[in-house]
């Protein structure tokens, strides 16, 4: 009886410590930084905010990671290479190790500032594993189902289950003209 009681208490204790998905929306005063912590403990950070500002954005992300018990970023997904999305990579990498970098491929913008940002990003990306985002591919995070829907101007070939229907609330919506900037390349 005593062994049964100890076993039941142990099982109840392990059930109480089961983790949930945690999502942290981090204010980086421009592009959004979002930290996902899977029940497995693996982390996915989407975008890093601005450079400079006394490491304001990197500090905010590091504080959220610390609160979440995250000691490294397992996956960093850069949606596109504008300053408010990728600019904080060097400062963040100085605070937390980053294992895997996910992006859509080469920057399409070629002005001087875009080249500087992309070069700085590539320097840190070279220190980890690079994953080229392609529509339909999955990011292997234990406990999460993460699928790339769009990347580098391409999109998944068929809608997700339950999607693809016209939105009755937007009957007059029309497609926009093609966008040649990084925005249209977003992951």
N, C-alpha and C positions, 0 to 999 in steps of 0.2 A: 504494500500500500504506500509506504514511504517513497519507494522508487517511482511509482506511478505519479505521486504528487510532485516530486522534484522534476520529473519529465514534463508534466503539464505546465508547471511554472516556467520551465526553460522555453517551452514552445510559445507560451503566452508572451514572455519577454521578447523573444525574437520577432513575434508578430507586431509588438508595439514599436520595435525599432525599424520596421520596414520603411523605406524612404519613398517619398512621392516625387514627382516631377516638380522642380522649382524653377521659376522664371523671374528674372530680375530685369526691369526696364530701367536703364541707367541714363540719367540726364547728361548728355554731352553737348547741350546747347547748339543743336543743329541736327546732324545725322544721328539717328538713334543707335545706341549700343544696347544689345540684349544678350543677357547671359542665361543659358539654359543649363540646368544641372539635372542629369538623368537620374532615375532611381539607382542606377549602378554606380553613380558618383562621377561618371564622365561628364566633361563640360564642353559646351559649344557656345562660343561668343560670336555674335554677328556685329561686325564693325567696331571701330575703336575711337571714333571721334576725332577731334582736332589735335594738331601738334601745338606745342607752346603753352601759353597761359599758365606758366609755372607747373606744368604736368597736371593741370586740373582734371582733364578727362581720364588720363591714365590712373590718377589717384582715385577717382570715383569708381572706376572699373575694379581696381585692386581692392578697394574697400568692400564693394559688393561681393567680390570673390572670397575675401576673407570671411565675411559674414556667412557665406554659403559653405565654408569649409573647403574651398577650392584652392589648391596650392600650385596648380599649373592649368594652362588652357590646353585641353586635348585637341580641340578643333577651333580654328579661327576662320570664319567665313567673311571675306571682304566682298560686299555686294558689288561695289564698283570703286574706281580709283579717284573719286573726288576727295578733296582735302578733309571734309567733315566725316568721311567714312574710313579712310585709310591713313590719315595724317598722324594718328596717335600710336601707330604700330611701334616705332622705335622707343618711345617712352614706356609703353606698356611692356614691351619685351625686356626692358630694364628692371621691371618689377615682378614679372611672372614668366616662367618658361612657356613657350608656345611650341607644341609638338607638330601639329598639322595645319597647313595653310591651304585654304580653299578659295579659289577665285575663278573668273571667267576666262583668264588668259591675258594676252597683251593689252595694254592701255591703248585706246584708239585716239586719245587726244595727245597732241604733240607740241603744245606750247611749252615754254621753259618751266613754268611751275609744275605742270603735269609730269614732265620728265623728271624733275627733282623728286616729287612724291613717289613716283613709280620706282625710281632707282633706290630710294631709301627703303621702300617696301621689299624690293628684290633682295637687298642685302640681308634682311632678317628672314625672309622666306627661305633663303639658301641654307639657313641654319636648322631648318626643320624639314618635314616631308611636304611636298607640294601635291595637291589634288586638283586637277583641272575639272571644274564643274561642267557637267553635261546634262541636259534635260533628260529626266527619267532615271538617272543614277541615284543610288542611295548612299548616304553618309553612314559609315558603320559605327554608330554610337549604341552601345549596349543599353537596351531598355527604351530606346526611342525609334520611331519610324520616321526618318528624315529623307525626303525625296526632293531632288532638284527639279523645279518646275520650269524655270527659265534661266538661260545663261548665254552671254555673248550674242544676244539678239535672237536666239533660238528658243523654242518652247516645246513642251511635251507634245507628242503626236496626237494623243487622244485624251479627252478630259478624265479627271479623276472620277471614281464612282460617285454618282449623284450630281455631278457638275456638268457644265456645258450647255445649260439651258439659257434662253434669253431671259434677262432680268425684266420682269413686268414693271418695275418701278423706274426703269430707264428706257422708255420706248423710243425716244428720239435720239439716243446716243449714237454717235458716229465715231469711226476710228480716226485717230489723230494722224497727221502727216508723219512720215518716218523721222525719227530723231537720230541724228548722227553722233550724239554725245555719249559719254559713258553711262548716262542714266538709262538709255535703252539697252545697254549690255548687262544690266544688273542681274545678279543671281538671286 
